[in-house]
Amino acid sequence: METELLNIEKVSPEEKAAALKKAGEIIREGGLVAFPTETVYGLGADALNAEASAKIYAAKGRPSDNPLIVHIHDVDQVYEIASEVPEAAKKVMEKFWPGPLTVILNKKSCVPDGTTGGLKTVAIRMPSHPLARDFIRESGRMIAAPSANTSGRPSPTLASHVYEDMQGRIPLILDGGAVGIGIESTIIDMSTDTPTILRPGYITKDMLEEVLPKVNIDPAVTGRTMKKNVVAKAPGMKYRHYAPKADMTLVEGDMDKVVAYINEQTKKAEAEGKKVGIICTEESQDMYQGGNLEVIGSREHEETVAHNLFAVLRDFDARKVDCIFSESFSKDQLGQAIMNRLLKAAGHKVAEV
């Protein structure tokens, strides 16, 4: 299969319309299209077509019990696929949609088990990215879409990342340029009495508690990967995700000790002939004595860290490093989402200093 890459960011209205029409036709015919959202690039198929959803799992090499998120362009579509919509969920959708928040609700029978990983719930999101919304609307379908990377790899924040992983696996990639946020949506389970965050993201617990009396955080958010016999209600809970090809260690502790430890380990590894990658920040980059540095962003502006996280991991793959040492970040607010991704990328390999 030949994969076509169509730019829809800086083209004429006519060219954009033609690209979206082509993408919509592929979806209606049961095919796959990669498209940009405000979080990461998604790999889309008709959410109510079980055979189309199966193609997503095949293209990604994704375990079939890892549920997909259904992307919509209109709130009314929620009522087509959710068997009940609690008042609390309505408040959350009104406050945060369109945007980087996924809501889990009990599903209607029209949603195939193949889309939900066999669950009786469905994860729903309304993206704020205008091209994503145009694509969904043009397709005339609700779009099931995980991130558009092969399973376990860092999520794609550029169309070139998608092409690297999906070339020859899917017919079309819509190139909308770099995404804005850079990490996947927050997922909140609203199918039970107490709303529970299953995956942290840009929308934080504090933000959700502006409209909800109480929000829990699932232990899997900060804990290790779930056991294989446990049912995961959301993407990213059960399997290793976001992993670079190199062995990665996350280093936690006071900043001066973190830098000293990474410098020491880098010196040892380089003496053994290894190529070392270091994930640092604007504030710390001048403190390192060796290694291949990737400045992930600024601690004062954690949104820059989130934006660059997956691109940095992919850059290290391109640079063919043998091992990676990363600084750690706060576990509050957006920092919780950043640490969640880094912990999974490192396979929970942490050095405390």
Secondary structure as GFF3:
##gff-version 3
##sequence-region A 1 353
A	DSSP	beta_strand	4	7	.	.	.	ID=ss1
A	DSSP	alpha_helix	13	28	.	.	.	ID=ss2
A	DSSP	beta_strand	33	35	.	.	.	ID=ss3
A	DSSP	beta_strand	42	46	.	.	.	ID=ss4
A	DSSP	alpha_helix	50	60	.	.	.	ID=ss5
A	DSSP	beta_strand	69	71	.	.	.	ID=ss6
A	DSSP	three_ten_helix	75	77	.	.	.	ID=ss7
A	DSSP	alpha_helix	78	81	.	.	.	ID=ss8
A	DSSP	alpha_helix	87	96	.	.	.	ID=ss9
A	DSSP	beta_strand	101	106	.	.	.	ID=ss10
A	DSSP	alpha_helix	113	116	.	.	.	ID=ss11
A	DSSP	beta_strand	121	125	.	.	.	ID=ss12
A	DSSP	alpha_helix	130	139	.	.	.	ID=ss13
A	DSSP	beta_strand	143	144	.	.	.	ID=ss14
A	DSSP	alpha_helix	159	166	.	.	.	ID=ss15
A	DSSP	beta_strand	172	175	.	.	.	ID=ss16
A	DSSP	beta_strand	186	189	.	.	.	ID=ss17
A	DSSP	beta_strand	196	199	.	.	.	ID=ss18
A	DSSP	alpha_helix	205	208	.	.	.	ID=ss19
A	DSSP	beta_strand	216	217	.	.	.	ID=ss20
A	DSSP	three_ten_helix	219	221	.	.	.	ID=ss21
A	DSSP	beta_strand	247	252	.	.	.	ID=ss22
A	DSSP	alpha_helix	255	271	.	.	.	ID=ss23
A	DSSP	beta_strand	276	280	.	.	.	ID=ss24
A	DSSP	three_ten_helix	285	287	.	.	.	ID=ss25
A	DSSP	beta_strand	292	295	.	.	.	ID=ss26
A	DSSP	alpha_helix	302	318	.	.	.	ID=ss27
A	DSSP	beta_strand	323	327	.	.	.	ID=ss28
A	DSSP	alpha_helix	334	345	.	.	.	ID=ss29
A	DSSP	beta_strand	350	352	.	.	.	ID=ss30
###
